Amino acid sequence: MRRRTVLRAFGWGIGGAVVLGGGGFGAYYLSARRNTVGKVSFDTPLSIPALARSRRGASGARVFTLGIQPGETRFKDGKPTRTWGVNGAYLGPTIRARRGERVEFVVRNGLGEATSLHWHGMHLPAVMDGGPHQTVAPGGTWEPRWTIDQPAATLWYHPHLHGSTADHTYRGLAGLFIVDDERAEALDLPSEYGVDDLPMIVQDRSFDADQQFAQREPLAGSLGVIGDEILVNGTIGPYVDVTTRLVRLRLLNGSNARLYHFGFSDDRRFSLVATDGGLLAAPWETDRLYLSPGERAEIVVAFAPGERVELRSYPAEHGGVLGRLDGFDDRLDICQFRAAGSLSGDATVPAVLGVAPDLAGEAVAQERSFLLASNQINGRPMAMDRIDFGVREGTVEVWEVTNDNGYLHNFHVHDVQFQVLTVDGGTPEPPLRGWKDTVLLVQGRRYRLAMRFRGRTDPNMPYMYHCHLLAHEDNGMMGQFVVLGEGEQVGVPPGRHRHP
């Protein structure tokens, strides 16, 4: 029996009884809720990842060189923490490119073990995807290249080595990848990187007594590693000196497992302007926003001169009976914003932003169902040598996805952005009405996702679909599909034998 299945039995059966009846586990459960509100000093300026440098290659493409390397990072007083990073000790630079631009990468692995870089949310050929079939050996180099062919959006990159994605990401391998286009630039949104347009990679981490990262899973937890310190762009207790009336936050849930329920300390409303795949058709005003691991959101928040306010994560409603153990009851101060005595800027939040997803009326070539339970999808764990199915290039498919084992899951599909058609047959909530590549799956609800497969085909090199809670992914909650051209049939992954 798999470990998480054992924990489920313990957590919902014996564990539930112990919580109610007292005892050692009951005391542990009662003390598991973390509340850092008013306890974070906010004494360090928010670190802003540098924009990645590039050169113009012989083909005219922009060439980025990314060195994956070990290092040390001083997060706190005392000993530095051993970390991994890209072109630095922790995290990586923000890559920025335009729609229609040809990009090339020289990815060098300076670690003592294989790893990879996956371009999360990017539409690109499967062989360039950076998934488990595109690993980079120690001392090796990988040179992916493609043409940016999608609307402006906040994407990201991270390792995708099968069985070790959680570990490599936790050590620090992650960064943003911003795509720009003319439509987004024509809008009057805050847009000065690092001033009124802020990248915010939000992660949880735990430290041991020696100030090293500790990958602790809660007793009877179900999601994987849950940290007790919050980092934003690698900064603990960050503050931002606000100089403009409106500020755009590009939020990434870069944690392995933690669900964030973002809001501000005074419950002010803010405008959601973009999700995973880019701009919404119109802004949505709210005071709370969920982001599960891997999801992104762009929000615009207004400030008044001289005020201070904190971005927080509030308790979430999706944790189930023992959700407290996995952080669902936590109240966490994340970042403080300090507005200057006078604020400049004439940016606005336009009433019309982008174009709404439009796949609802398209002819559907195939419908598929996916059930996530027990670290498997449709009763099967991930197998590197098994391609689960093929889709036809140029067609639209509808995938119905259900979380059916009582734990939090989400669902990420490589290469495409999808439209959430319905949730349990009803209209999706506003945060799900834009283009998405990762969606939170609330237990028992049915999510119908429409997606169009376009571009290059390859019968042998697969894309992935999986839960983006990284321990679940590493433990087998992942599958593989290929995009097929006319007359092509599902092949065999390179270097592999056909799986029965």
Residue, then its C-alpha position, 0 to 999 in steps of 0.5 A: m500500500r502506498r504511503r499516502t493511502v496509509l495516511r489517508a486511512f489514518g487521517w480520516g479514520i483513527g486520526g479523526a477519532v484522535v483529534l476528537g478524543g485527545g491524545g498526542f495526535g490531538a495535541y499535534y493537530l491543535s497546534a498545527r495551525r500557523n498564524t504569522v499575522g503581526k509577527v513578521s518584521f518586514d525589514t528587508p526590501l523585496s528582491i526583484p529578479a534581474l531580467a535575463r540578458s540575451r544576445r542576437g544569434a547568427s539566425g537572428a534569434r535572441v539567445f539566452t544562456l542559463g547556468i544551473q548551479p549550486g550556491e549559498t544564500r543567506f536568508k537569515d542571520g547565521k549560516p548561509t543555506r545551501t541552495w540551487g539557482v539559475n545564473g545565481a545562487y537561488l531562483g533565476p532571472t526573469i526571461r522576457a520575450r515578445r510574441g513572434e520572436r525567435v528564442e534560443f537557450v543554452v542551458r548548462n547543468g553545473l549540478g552533480e546530478a541530472t535535471s531539466l528546465h520546463w517552460h510552464g505554460m508555453h506553446l512549443p514543440a514537445v522536444m523543446d518542452g523540458g519535461p522528463h524526456q529532456t533531462v540535462a546530464p551533469g556537466g551537459t548542455w541543452e539548446p532548445r529553440w522555438t518561436i513565441d506563438q501565444p498572447a502576452a502572459t506571465l509564465w514560468y520555468h522550473p525542473h521537471l525531472h520525473g521523481s525529483t521535481a519536488d526536490h529540485t524545485y524546493r532547492g531553488l530552481a525556478g523563475l518567471f518567463i514573461v511574454d509581451d505583445e502589442r495588445a497588452e502594451a497598448l493597455d494603460l496597465p502598470s508596466e514598469y518592471g520592478v517599480d509598478d509591475l512587480p514579479m512575486i514568486v511566493q514559496d514556503r520553506s522550512f529551515d533546520a537548526d543549521q539554517q538548511f532547507a528542511q523538507r518536512e511533510p506534516l504527520a498525516g498530511s496529504l500534499g507533500v512538503i509544507g513550509d513554515e516560512i514564506l519567501v517572496n522572490g527569495t526574501i523573508g519578511p519583504y517590504v515594497d516602497v510604493t511610489t505609484r497609485l496603482v501597482r501590478l503584482r504578477l503572482l506565482n504560487g511557486s510552492n511545492a504543495r501549499l495553497y494560497h488564499f490571497g487578500f490584503s490585511d484591510d480587505r481592500r478590493f483589487s482587480l484580477v486582470a490576467t490568469d495563466g494564459g494571459l489577459l481576461a476579457a474584463p477585470w474582476e474585482t475581488d478581495r480574495l484569490y486562490l492560487s494552487p501550486g503552478e498557477r499565476a495571476e496578475i492583479v492590480v491594487a490601488f494605494a493611498p499616500g502614506e499608508r501601509v498594508e500587508l498582502r496575506s494568505y487567509p484560511a482556505e475552505h478546501g482542506g477537508v477534515l485534516g486540512r489544518l495539517d496541510g496549512f489550510d487553516d494558516r493565516l500568513d503575512i507575506c509582504q508589506f507595501r509602504a506607500a510614499g507621501s505622494l504617489s505618481g502615475d496615471a495608469t488605469v484598469p481598462a474596462v476591456l482587457g483581452v479576448a475571452p476564450d472562444l472554444a465553447g462553440e467549436a466542434v469537439a473531436q474527442e471527449r476524455s475523462f480523467l479521475l485523479a486518486s491515489n497518486q494515479i490518473n484513471g487508475r494508472p501511475m505514470a510510466m516513462d515508456r507508455i504514451d497514454f493517447g494521441v490527439r490530432e493536430g488542429t482539433v479541439e478536445v474536451w477533457e472532464v477532470t475530477n478529483d476523487n480521493g479527498y485530498l487537494h489536487n490540481f491539473h496542468v496540461h503542457d503545450v496548451q492553454f485551456q478554457v474551463l467550460t463548466v464546473d459541475g455543469g455550471t458557469p465557472e467562477p470569474p477567475l476561471r473564465g480566462w485562459k488557463d493551463t493549471v486549475l485547482l480541482v476541488q474534491g468531487r467537482r467535475y471540470r470540463l476543459a476545452m483545448r485546441f492542439r495546434g502546431r508541430t506534431d511528433p508521434n514519439m515525443p510526449y507532452m505531460y498532463h499531471c497534478h502540479l502538487l509536486a509530491h503527487e506528480d513525482n509519485g505517479m499522478m501524471g500521464q503522457f500524450v502526443v500530438l499527431g499529424e494526418g495519418e500518424q499513429v502513437g509511437v514510442p518515446p525515444g530510447r524506450h520500449r513499448h509499455p504494455 
